[in-house]
Amino acid sequence: MWMGAPVANALIAVLLLAGLPFLGYFIWHKWRYERAFAEIARRAGLQGSDTRYVLISAAVAVAVVCVLLLWQPPMAPFMGKGSPQHAFVGLGWSVPAIVMALLYGVVQTGFVEELVFRGLIAGSLARRLPLAWANLLQALVFMLPHLLVLRTMPSLWMLLPLVFVLALVMGWVRIRSGSILGPWLMHATLNVTMCLMAAVRTAG
């Protein structure tokens, strides 16, 4: 069945790429500081957010979608086998495309990357540094794995400024709100949009 691989990839990402770092974070705080699970989860950004930060995040997400729709970035870089969007090529507005985009954008990358980069890294930096420095450092750390993408898809350099600006906005929201909910919303929206654009614009 077509859902097997997308669901498996999302579960593996959550369990390994998010679960293992959080487990290490939990063990350290439990052993070193004897903190309760609820407190550790809160420090990792796993909590609700003030409504104003959710609204700010939603507004940014809408603005990003508008920029992508108006800009219409070339799809060629996303059609290669090394691209995450390769699986969406030619699917169009179909149920598989929408479900796969949600699994990839919301779960596999959105939640996983926000828990690690904004929840664990940005949260830890913000407790040790002024907001501006903590935010800048977490954005730079977030850019490192994205720079590696250029080895297989060098033409995607055009998206890096947008990714960096978004990393700064997502970091600011996470630090000010104490939650990864807003950043997760922005990140998921961007990734889902890119997947669906690849599906629709490459449809026959």
N, C-alpha and C positions, 0 to 999 in steps of 0.2 A: 504494500500500500504506500502511496506517495507520502503520507504523513510520517512514516516510520523514521526516516533519516532526520528530518527537521526536529522532531520531538526528541530523538536520541541526542542530537547535537546540543539542543538547548539544555537537556538534563545533565549531560556531561559537563557543559560549561558551568552550570550552576554548582554542581557538586565538586568539581575539581578547581576551576579557576576562581570561584567565589568562596566555595565551602572550605577549602583547605586554608586559604589566607585568614578567613574569619575564625576557623578553628584554632590556628596558631595565635591569633589575636586574643581569643577567648582564654586559651590556656595560660598565656602570659599574664593577662590581667587577673585571672583567678588565682594563679600561683603567687604572683608578685604582690598584688594589692588586695587579694581576697574580695574582689568585687562580685556582686550578684549578676546573674545573667541579664536581668533587665537593665542594669546600669551599663554593662558592657555593650549591649545592643544599642542603647541610647548614644553612647560615645561613638559607635560605628555609624551613627546616622539612621539607624533603623527605628524611626519613630515618626509620628505625624508632624505636620508642618503648619505654621501660621498661614491663614488663608491668603494674606497679601503676597507671600512668597510663591504660593501655588499660582496665583493670578499673574504675577510677574513672569513666572516660568511658562505659563500657557501663552501669554502675549509674545514672549520670545520665540516659542515653538511655532506659533502662527506666522511670525515675521520670517523665520527661517524657511518655512514652506513656501511663502510668497516669493522670497528671493530665489529659491531653487526653481519654482515654476516660471518665473519671469526670465531668469538667466538661461534655463534650459542647457545645463552643462552637457558637453558631448558624451554620448553613451559608449563610444568605442572602448575607452579604458575599462569599463565595467563589464565588457563582454568576454574578456579573456578568462582562461581557466584558473588563474590565480586570484581572481576577484570574488569576494563573497556574493556579489550580485549576479554572478554567472548562472546560478541555478534559476534565476528569474527570467532569463532571456526568453522572449517569445510567449510568456504565459498570459500576457494581457490582463484585463480586469476579470480574473477568475477566482473561484474559491481557493484553489491551491495557492495562488499568488498571495492573496490576502492573509491566509492562515500562516503561510511560511514567513511572510514579512513580519507579522506580529510576533511569531516565535523567535525570529532572528533579532528583530529590532528591540522588542520589549524585554525579552528574557535573556537570550544568548549573549547579546552585547550590552543592551541598555542597563539591565539590572546588574549584571556581572561587573561591568566596567565601573559603574557608579559606586557599587559597594566597595570595590578595591581602591579606585583613584580618589573619589570624593569622600566615601564613608571612612575608610581606614587612613589613607595617606593625607588627604586634606584636613581631616579632623585632627589627626595627630600633630600636623604642622601648626594648625591654628591654635592649639593649646600651648605652643612653645614660641611662636613668632607673632609679630604684628600681622593684622589681617592682610595688608598689601603684599608683604613678603611671602606669607604662607600661600596666598592665592597664586602669586606668580610662580612659586616653586612647584605647586601641584600641577599647574598648567604645563610647565616645562616637562615634568615627569610624564604627564599624560601624552605629550607629543612624541616621546621617544619611540614607543612601539608603532606609532602612526608613521614615523619617518622610515621605519623598516619596510613599510608597504611600497615605498618608492623603488625598492630594489626589484620588485616584480612588476610594478605599475608606475613607472616614472612620470607618466603624463598626469597623474593625479595630484601633482604639486599644486595645481590651481585651487584645490580644496583646503590646503593646509592653513592659510590665513583664517578661513572661516572656522576651521576646527579649533585653532588656537584662541580666537575670540570667544567662541562658545565655551571652551574650557575655562576661561576666565570668568565668564558669566555664571556658569554652573558652579564653579568653586565659590564665588561670592555668595550665591544663594545658599549653598550647603553650609558655609561657615556662619552666615547670619541667621539662618533658620534652624541649624542644628540637625537638619534632616536631608536625606538623599532623595526625597520624594520629588522636589522641584527639578533637580538635575536629571533625575531618571525620566521625567516627563519630556524634557527638552531633548535628551539623548535619544530616547526611543522614537520620538517624532522625526528627528533627522534621519535615523537609520531606516525606519519604515518607509519614509518618503522616497529615499534613494532606491530602495528595493522595488517599490511599486512603479517608480519612474522607469527603472530598467525593464520591468515586466511590460509596461504599457507602450513605451516608445520603441521597443524592439519586436512588438507583436506584428505578425504578418498582415 
